[in-house]
Amino acid sequence: MSNSNLLPLLWFVAILALIPAILWLLKRTPLGGAGAQGQMRTVAVLQLSPNQRLLTVEVGQGEDRRWLVLGVTAQQISTLHVMPPQAEAAPGAGSPALPPFAQLLKSKLRKESGDAS
């Protein structure tokens, strides 16, 4: 094998080795999105159906912080409401969690059937 036949193979191997290195560097630069960390965070998610959810996200920093309530579907994202940041309650703190809708409905129906007799 001559030197001229080996050179293209060496270039090919060098390019293959550089691809992961370039992707790793790009991931850690502002061009690749690393500079956007801390600009947006998810506050709450409510799954409405398999393809629909309500999302509350916090955007901005300092005095410019805002909470956006977003409606998310498979086709689009819509801003439903914009509000100033709220005090977040720690999980399990504050008022007790409400029972699921099925339990509320069952108890309501029991009360109504008890009142009718």
C-alpha positions in Angstrom: 0.0 0.0 0.0 1.4 3.3 -1.0 1.4 6.5 1.0 -1.1 8.2 -1.4 -3.7 5.4 -0.7 -3.3 5.7 3.0 -3.8 9.5 3.3 -7.6 9.6 2.5 -8.1 6.8 5.1 -6.2 8.8 7.7 -8.3 11.9 6.9 -11.5 9.9 7.2 -10.5 8.5 10.7 -9.5 12.0 11.8 -12.8 13.5 10.8 -14.7 10.7 12.6 -12.7 11.3 15.7 -13.4 15.1 15.6 -17.2 14.8 15.3 -17.8 13.8 19.0 -15.2 16.3 20.2 -16.9 19.2 18.3 -20.4 18.1 19.5 -19.1 18.0 23.1 -17.6 21.5 22.7 -20.7 22.9 21.0 -22.9 21.6 23.9 -20.9 23.7 26.4 -20.8 27.0 24.5 -23.5 29.7 24.3 -23.9 28.9 20.6 -25.1 25.4 21.5 -27.5 26.5 24.2 -25.3 26.4 27.3 -25.7 30.2 27.8 -29.4 29.8 28.2 -29.2 27.8 31.5 -31.1 29.5 34.3 -33.2 31.6 31.9 -36.2 29.2 32.0 -37.4 26.6 34.4 -40.6 24.5 34.7 -42.6 25.4 37.8 -45.6 23.0 37.3 -47.1 20.6 34.8 -50.7 19.4 34.6 -51.4 16.5 32.2 -54.8 17.0 30.7 -54.7 14.2 28.1 -52.0 12.2 26.4 -51.4 15.1 24.0 -52.4 18.1 26.0 -50.9 19.7 29.1 -50.8 22.9 31.1 -47.3 24.1 31.9 -46.2 26.9 34.1 -42.7 28.1 33.4 -40.5 30.8 34.9 -38.6 33.0 32.4 -36.1 35.8 32.9 -34.0 36.7 35.8 -34.1 39.2 38.7 -36.8 41.9 38.3 -37.6 40.6 34.8 -38.8 37.2 36.0 -42.3 36.2 34.8 -44.4 33.1 35.1 -46.1 31.9 31.8 -49.0 29.6 31.9 -48.8 27.6 28.6 -51.2 25.3 26.9 -49.2 22.7 25.1 -50.6 20.3 22.4 -48.9 18.2 19.8 -49.5 21.0 17.2 -48.9 24.2 19.1 -47.9 26.0 22.3 -50.2 28.9 23.4 -49.6 31.5 26.1 -52.7 31.4 28.3 -51.6 33.8 31.1 -48.6 35.9 32.2 -48.1 36.7 35.9 -45.4 37.8 38.3 -43.6 34.9 40.1 -45.6 33.4 43.0 -44.4 32.0 46.3 -44.0 28.3 45.8 -45.3 26.0 48.5 -43.1 23.1 49.6 -44.6 19.8 48.7 -46.8 18.5 51.5 -46.9 21.9 53.2 -50.0 24.1 53.5 -53.5 22.9 52.9 -54.1 19.2 52.5 -54.4 17.8 49.0 -57.9 17.6 47.6 -59.2 14.1 46.8 -59.4 13.1 43.2 -62.4 14.1 41.2 -63.9 10.5 41.3 -63.8 10.5 45.1 -65.5 13.9 45.3 -68.2 12.9 42.9 -68.8 9.6 44.7 -69.2 11.4 48.1 -71.5 14.1 46.5 -73.7 11.4 45.0 -73.9 9.6 48.4 -74.9 12.8 50.1 -77.6 13.5 47.5 -79.0 9.9 47.6 -79.0 10.1 51.4 -80.9 13.4 51.3 -83.5 12.0 48.9 -84.6 9.0 51.1 
